[in-house]
Amino acid sequence: MLKQVSFIFFLIFSSYMRAESQDLKHLTNELEVNVAASRVWELYRHLGISMLTAQQLKNVIQNAQVLEGDGGVGTMLKLTFAPGNLSYTERFIEVNDEKKVKVAKGLEGGCLAIGCSVQIVRFDIVEKTSDSCIIKSDIAYAVKEEFEANDPKPNIQLLAAAAQIAKRFLESSKNDA
């Protein structure tokens, strides 16, 4: 009986993983920062970058609201965009301190509202030297078959702007130290 249950679980899990790993498209932005990767990671690893971006881009982000959690795995974050009628909600599904990787899965809004079936946001902080790194922002997404003709896609510009804000903030605070 246990073997049958294990096999059924394996089949269900395999089907889920196939659905999750369907042909995902990617939009990527990379930005070099002249600050140690560990300092950049401290800003990105929890809620720091989200709150700093919301504070700096008030004309774009009306509100950043933590619905659940403290910035670790399981945290749900809702961004409401100005003028307040569009929003995006995500759940952090991975925060890896060793690899300096943070992954969030879109739950509603964003490209999910215009025909995408999956939206996954990933940040990698890649060390170049002891005093520099690259902020790599990636949005992986899949389009529902019935919306493919419309070619919906997420917008990477907000993540690119967040990386620029992080760069300015961290490089200017490095010079103050």
N, C-alpha and C positions, 0 to 999 in steps of 0.2 A: 504494500500500500504506500509506504514512504517513497519508494522508487517511482511509483506512478505520479504522486504529488510533485516530486522533484522534477520529473520529466515535463509535466504540465506547466509548472512554474518556469522551467527553462524555455518552453515554447512561447509562453506569453511574454517573457522577458525578451526573447529574441525578436519577436514581432514588434515590441515596443522600441527596441534599439534600432531596428530597421527603419521604423517610422521616424525616429528621432534623427537618424543619420541619412535621411533621404538626401538627394542631391542638393546640398546646401550651397548657396551662392555666398560670396564674401565681399564686403567692402572694408578696406583697411586704410588706416592712417598711421604714419610713423613720424615721430618728432624726437630729435636729439635734444637732451637737456644736460647742461653742464653742472650737474649735481650728482652726488653718489646715488646709486640705485636704491640703497636702503632708505634714504630720505624721501625719495619719490614714492617708494612703496608705502611708507608710513602715511602719506597723504591719500593714496589710492586704496589701501587695504580695507578700510571700513567706510565710513560715510564722509570723510573729509573732502574728497574731490567733488562729490555731489553737492554738498552744502556750499563749498567755495564757489563752484560754478553757478549755483542758484543765486548767490549773493552778488556775483560779478555780472551776471546776465539777466538782470531784473526785467529787461525789455523782452526777453525770450521765455524765461521761466518765472512764472508767477509765484509758484509754491513748490517746495520739496518737502514731502511729508513721509515720515517713517511710520508705516502702518503696523509693523511688527518687527521685533528684533533690535539688535544693538550694532548692526554693521557686519556681523559674521554670517556664516551660512544660515539660510532660512530667513534672513531679513527681507522684508517687503518694503519697497520704496515706490512712492507715487510722485511723479512730476506732473504738475499742471502748467500748461503753457499759456502765455499771454495771448489773447485777452481772457483766457480762462475757460474756453469751451473744449479744448483738446487736452488729453492727458495720456500718460504712459505709466504702467505699473509693471515692476519687475521683481523677481525674487533672486537673491544671491544663492547660487548653487555650488560655488566653489570659491574658497579663499585659501590659497596655498602660499604660506610664508616662505617656504624653501625655494619654490620656483618663481615667486613673486607674480602670481597669476590670480586674477579675480574673474569669475564668470557669473553672469546674471542671465536668467531666462525671462523673456517678456511674457507677461500674463494677459495684458489687455492694452489696447491703444497702440500707438506707433504704427508700424507696417501691418500689425495684426488686424488693425481696423480697416485696412484697404486691400486685403486679399492675401496676406502672408499666413502660412500655417504655423511657422516657427520663427522666432527671433531670439538670437542668443548674442549677448554682448560680452566680449572678452577683452581684458586688459592684461598685457604682458609688460613687465618692467625688465628690460634686457640690459644687463651691465655691459658697458663698452670698456671703460677704464675705471680706476678707483674713484674718479671724480666726474664720470659722465655715464649716461645711459640713454636708452631709447624707450619712449612710451609708445607701445604698439597697441592701437585700439582696433578692434575687429568686430564687425557685425556679420554674423552668419544668419542666413534666412532662407526660407523655402516658400514658394508661391503655390497657393492652391490652384489646382488644374483649371478650374473655371475662371480664374483671374489672370492666367498667363498672358493672354492677349493684351491686357492692360499694363503689363510689366511693372507691377508695384514693387517698390523697394524702399528700404529704410533710408534715413538721411544720416550720413556719417559726419555732417558738419558740426553737430553739437558735440560729438566726441572729440573732433579736431579742435574746436574752440576750448573745450575743457583742458585738453593737453597744453594749449597755448597759455591758458590761465595758470595751470600748474607750473609751467616753465617760468613765467614771469614772477609768480609768487615765490617759488623756491630759489631761483637765481638771485632775486633781489634780497631775500632774507639771508642768503649765503654771503652776500657782500656786506650785510649789516653785522654779521657775526665777527 
